[in-house]
Amino acid sequence: MLIFEKSKSGRHCSLFPPCDVEVVDVPAKDQRKAELHLPELSETEISRHYTELAKKCRGVNDGFYPLGSCTMKYNPKINDDMAALPGFAEVHPLQPEHTVQGCLSVIQEIETLLCEVTGMDRLTVQPAAGAHGEFTGIMLIKAYHESRGDFKRNKIIIPDAAHGTNPATATMADYKVVTIPSNEHGCVDMEKFKAVLGDDVAGLMLTNPNTVGIFDENILEITKLIHDCGGLNYYDGANLNAIMGVVRPGDMGFDVIHLNLHKTFSTPHGGGGPGSGVVGCKKLLADFMPGYLVDGDAVKKFVKAPKSIGDMKAFYGNFLVVVRALTYIKTLGKEGIPQASKNAVLNANYMMNKLKDLYTMAYDQICMHEFVMSLEDLKQKTGVSAMDVAKALLDNGMHPPTMYFPLIVHEALMIEPTETESKETLDDAVAVFRKLYEEAQTNPQALHNAPVTTPVGRLDEVKAAREPVLRYEWK
Ligand SMILES: *Cc1c(COP(=O)(O)O)cnc(C)c1O
């Protein structure tokens, strides 16, 4: 039942203190003509309503959530304790700098630490999400070429394993996308890559390890070839979980990178945010950075980059997300950061090896932080699809992995266990996957019918996307 349907006219909870400022009449032209319909409920009813909704949700606190590419790791609660400190939570973005020196230190410190992790020279915390960071980074590349009077570069090269936001970003920045197919190992096909190089290339967008969980061995050659033809290299670091503290994109030859703090750096995501897609760059792009950077030692101040591309968001990004990520980094420390990545890789390989005698792996080789299975064989034999298995996982207490992505693998399930899961959890998940494989042979109909234990069964996802109902119509 929607909160609107529970509304009783005149019922309320008195949360507002009496007004202690002069009441001013809103000018007639600004007054609302129609009645403002808001649901009217008591505090008890509101509390129960949202508790009921919360129980219908599934998150990382409910159980295993191996959503590949998304890094649904546990978000330590100490992050929230730090973000709730009044000195962080109650500041205003227009406060004078000398009253928020601590907040400026947070931005400066995370910049230093993430530059260390990525091999970059400057970092902005302004972008609000991964895709937003990508757009920022590509605009930096564009500003760089244009500042040199180089307007002929109109292409961005992107491998076909890329996240869909990469071609979307390049297109939004007015570039032509050149797609490079992957070879049989899931890596960039070098011959096809070399064939598209030229002085019309603005840059490359690449994720390494890529979205099939494979580290591209030719990475140094790839980034060098781009530099040789005058282009720049963009690293999609939305998910850095396999490599943080182990190998640095800056050392692989990348010039600019975004990171999703809401993936690798343990700030919550799902439910629409808020997120943070910080962007780091090498010196040659620093003058174009957006928004405000923090400079200064004893006294810190906001500075604008001399040839800034302009603001990407109001003020200083989602600041409390930055506080959470900094807490996480400092909690793990220099030893913990690479250990987290190594455990993430170990967990993925453990699960892959426990499943590969039954399920077909898209790439049967050592994986990084995630692996992709193809259920094409299973579907041909039994009629049970990746979607059926994903839905049946819900009845077995597990959130499904990422499905039908990356697009280059048919009937794909992409599993990223993350480092925050125990061996017992992984063993339980393996047992569920194995059970469902058997069930596909003996009782495929049961999998077609799943889920049967969730508040709703199979939804019409296309209709929900094409004809979303976003407003309640008051009768
Ligand atoms: C999640 C992800 C993105 C997009 O990040 P958003 O915060 O959802 O915009 C981009 N690239 C990769 C590889 C990702 O995993």
The ligand as a Gaussian input file, in Angstrom:
#p B3LYP/6-31G(d) Opt

LIG

0 1
 C       29.533000       1.354000     -12.265000
 C       30.406000       1.606000     -13.404000
 C       30.328000       2.836000     -14.104000
 C       29.276000       3.893000     -13.829000
 O       29.248000       4.405000     -12.513000
 P       27.946000       5.172000     -11.978000
 O       28.321000       5.687000     -10.629000
 O       26.853000       4.160000     -11.941000
 O       27.640000       6.273000     -12.941000
 C       31.233000       3.032000     -15.133000
 N       32.133000       2.097000     -15.475000
 C       32.243000       0.913000     -14.828000
 C       33.297000      -0.088000     -15.244000
 C       31.373000       0.619000     -13.780000
 O       31.462000      -0.553000     -13.153000

